[in-house]
Amino acid sequence: MSKKKEKKVSETPTPEQIILSRLRHLASWEDIKSFLSKLIMMAVLLWVLFGVLFGITPMQNNDMSPRISAGDLILYYRLNQKFRTNDVIVFEKNGKEYVGRIVADGGDSVEITEDAYLRVNGSTVVESDIYYSTPRYGEEVEYPVELEETQYFILCDYREGARDSRYFGPVKQSEIKGKVITILRRSNL
């Protein structure tokens, strides 16, 4: 029996072993709590960055060709509320997201002529970076269009067949999601 008592005594942990075991358990719990808190902080930071400050969206079609191609990722800044002519923006019209270039803003008069030229305030606009003519679409929009202070006339760079202000009229400032700041080419991903 003395062997059984010896064995029980030797299997019984000492107070030092109990304390070390509890410290290891607490240390692993502290690691878990630290990891979870950092994970929550990272999630909040990503939400603030990409839910409030910036937006990211893929280009769905070739309406902005050749500068932006279908499949490219577009990073845009949401907080900018002052847009100017030539800014490329992301906007929402009739529940669908579009990308286009502002060609005229509040107070301007816009006309697409019968011979496919863009006129702003009576002057023909010469766009050296646009390689396509700007034809009128059907009877959806009556020209000349007089823009209110919070409206923009937006055209896509690929002017033939793109959905833009020639199709659905001026875009309100409240429909603009943000200004494009960079493009991630799909070939570089």
N, C-alpha and C positions, 0 to 999 in steps of 0.2 A: 504493500500500500504506500509505502514511502515514495515509490517511483511515480505513482499516480499523483500524489500530493506535489512532488517535485515538478511533474509535468504541468499541473494546473497552475502552480506558482510561476513557472517560467512562461506560460501562455498568457497569464494575466499581464496586461500592459502596465508599464510603470507610469507614474504621473507625468514624467517628462515626455514619454511617447504619446500619451493622450493629448498633451498640450501641443506637441508638434503636429499631430494628426489634425487637430482642430484649426491650427494656424494654416496648414496646407489647404484645408477645406475653405477657410475664409479667404485665402489668397486667390483660389480659383474662382470663388464667387465675386470677389472684387474685380478680377479680370473680366468676367462675364458682364458685370455691371458697367465697367469702363468701356468695353466693346459696344454694348447696346447704346450707351449715351453718345459715343462717337458716331455710331450708325444713324441715330436720330438726328444729330447735328448735321451730318452730311446730307440726309434726306431734306431737311429744312433748307439748307443752303442751296441745294439743287432746285428745290421748288421756287425759292426766291429768284435764283438766276434765270431759270427757264420757264417759270410760271408768271413772273412779274416783270423782270427787266428785259429778258430776251425771249425770242421765239425761234423755233427751228421747224422747217417744213421742207418736204421734198418738192422739187419742180415737177408738176404732173405732165406737162406737155412741152412742146417746142415753141410756145408763143413768144418767148424772149430770145429766140435763136438769132444770131450765133453766140451771144455772150453767155446766156444761161441755157443749158440743154436739159432735156427731160432726164430725170433721175438725180440731178445735182441737188445737194442740200443747201438750203438758203437759211442763213442766220440773220434775224432782223431784231432791231431795237424797238421795244414797245413804248417807251416813255416819251419819245419825241413827238411833239404836237405841232411843230412848225415845219411844214413841208414846202419845198420850192420846186419850181420847174426843173425837170431833168432828174429828180429823185426817183429811184426805183423803190416801189413799195409793195407790201403784201396787203391785200384788202379782201373783204368778204362782201359778196353781192348775191342776194337771193339764196343764202345758205351755202354758197360755194366759195372756196378760196381761190383767189387769182393773184398774179404778179404782173405789174405793169409800170410804165414810166409816166410821170406827170408831165403833160405838155402845156397845160394852162391851169391857172388857179383862180381863186375868188376875184370877181370883178372883170374877168376877161371874157371876150366874145370869141367863140370857136366856130370854125366852119371847115367842113371837108368839101372841097369843090367837086364838080362833076368830072373834071379831068384828074382826080385823085391827088390833089395837093392839100396840105394842111395850112390853114390860115388862122392866125391868132391876132385879134384886134385889127383885122383888115390887112395884115402883112403876111405874105407867104413865108412860112418857116422853112429854112434850108437846114436839113439835118444830115451832116456829113457822115455820121456813124450809122445811119439807117439805109439799108440797101434795097428796100422794097417800096413800092408805091403805096399810097394810103387811100384805098378805094372806099367809097361810101358803102354802107350796107343797105338793107331794105328801108322801109318807112318807119322804123322804130324810133328814130331820132330826127327831129326837125331842125334844120340849120338856118341861120346861125344859132348856136346855143349860148345864152347869156348865163354865166356862172354866178351863183350867189357867193357870199364871202366864205362860207364853209364848204364849198364844193370844188372838185377838181375834175379835169378832163384827162383821162388816162388812156394811153395807147400802148399796145405791146410792140416790141421791136420787130417782130415778124408780122408785118401789117396786113398780110393777105390771109384772111380767115380766122384771125385771133379774136377771142371774146374780150372786148374792152368797151370803152365809153361809146363807141359807134354802135354797139349792140344794145346796151342797157342804159345809156345816158350818163350824166355826171355822177361821180362818186362823192358821197358826203364824208366829211372828216370823221364822223362817228363810225363809219364802215372801214376805216383804215386801221389795220392791225399793227403796222410798224414799218420802219424804213430799213431796207436791206443794207447790211453792213459788210457782209462777206458771203462768199460762195465756196462750198466744198465740192470740188469736182468729183464725180463718181469714179473717174479713172484713178484718182489718188487714194481711194479708200481701201 
